[in-house]
Amino acid sequence: TLIGVDVDSVTIGPASPVDFMNDLATGGILTDEGGTGLRVEGLTVENLRFGVTLEQDSGAVVGCILRDCKTADLAVVESSDLRVEDTRFPGPRGNQAVIGQFVDGLIFKRCSFEWATPHSELVEAMTLAACNNVEVDSCVFEGYRASVFMWAGGSGTITNNEFRGWADGIGSAGSASLGVQAIHTDAGVVADFSNNVVNEHHENSLVFR
């Protein structure tokens, strides 16, 4: 367990962005494969290549700020039963705030993903590949080209979320296969998308495939 006194007092990461050191990608918190039960709470991770990387089961990130990381603010890989609660993602410097690959049981509750540039090209809040039992509940998304992007199969429940600023005429997509969408699912994904709110949306802002 790693608990900071609060997000404004405890920061992991350099004052200015550093992506590589001694030819290795920088990272704030990295768990080894096969571990279990890490809890990270009440701190800020910023200005790295990878913010928090969880490669173990039954982990939790609670009440943190993860921001300004190049590859991902949060990466979860080949693991299960991970929870992210009450955590802010003010924006990555790269293409996604969250990367998930081959995860069974990934839960986000009461998190916020707010990116300064409306519908930034090639920037997704969550890119989840082959992730099953995903739950995204009571979160707020704003400014991403796609907020929840599930592909390569998987399953989930994306409910009670707010997608802000999908106004008519804002932004354009760099990829014809994705477009500007609050939620995008690729072929083979089975998910429930009920009871979400999309504000100021145009007719193509919420697309399921």
MOTASUL-V102011 format. One record per backbone hydrogen bond with DSSP energy under -1.0 kcal/mol. CO is the residue of the C=O (numbers start at 1). NH is the residue of the N-H. If there is no record, write none. Layout:
# MOTASUL-V102011
co=CO nh=NH
co=CO nh=NH
This chain:
# MOTASUL-V102011
co=2 nh=41
co=6 nh=9
co=6 nh=10
co=10 nh=44
co=12 nh=46
co=19 nh=26
co=21 nh=24
co=24 nh=21
co=26 nh=50
co=29 nh=53
co=32 nh=35
co=35 nh=57
co=38 nh=60
co=39 nh=2
co=40 nh=62
co=41 nh=4
co=43 nh=65
co=44 nh=12
co=45 nh=67
co=47 nh=18
co=48 nh=70
co=49 nh=71
co=49 nh=72
co=50 nh=28
co=51 nh=29
co=52 nh=75
co=53 nh=31
co=54 nh=77
co=57 nh=37
co=59 nh=83
co=60 nh=40
co=61 nh=85
co=62 nh=42
co=64 nh=88
co=65 nh=45
co=69 nh=93
co=69 nh=94
co=72 nh=51
co=73 nh=52
co=74 nh=99
co=75 nh=54
co=76 nh=101
co=79 nh=104
co=80 nh=58
co=82 nh=107
co=83 nh=61
co=84 nh=109
co=85 nh=63
co=87 nh=112
co=88 nh=66
co=89 nh=114
co=91 nh=68
co=95 nh=124
co=97 nh=73
co=97 nh=74
co=98 nh=127
co=99 nh=76
co=100 nh=129
co=101 nh=78
co=103 nh=132
co=104 nh=81
co=105 nh=82
co=106 nh=135
co=107 nh=84
co=108 nh=137
co=109 nh=86
co=111 nh=140
co=112 nh=89
co=113 nh=142
co=117 nh=120
co=120 nh=123
co=123 nh=145
co=124 nh=97
co=125 nh=98
co=126 nh=149
co=127 nh=100
co=128 nh=151
co=129 nh=102
co=131 nh=155
co=132 nh=105
co=133 nh=106
co=134 nh=157
co=135 nh=108
co=136 nh=159
co=137 nh=110
co=139 nh=162
co=140 nh=113
co=141 nh=164
co=142 nh=115
co=143 nh=120
co=145 nh=181
co=146 nh=125
co=147 nh=126
co=148 nh=184
co=149 nh=128
co=150 nh=186
co=151 nh=130
co=154 nh=190
co=155 nh=134
co=156 nh=192
co=157 nh=136
co=159 nh=138
co=161 nh=197
co=162 nh=141
co=163 nh=199
co=165 nh=167
co=167 nh=170
co=175 nh=178
co=175 nh=179
co=182 nh=147
co=182 nh=148
co=184 nh=150
co=186 nh=189
co=190 nh=156
co=192 nh=158
co=197 nh=163
co=199 nh=166
co=202 nh=205
co=205 nh=182
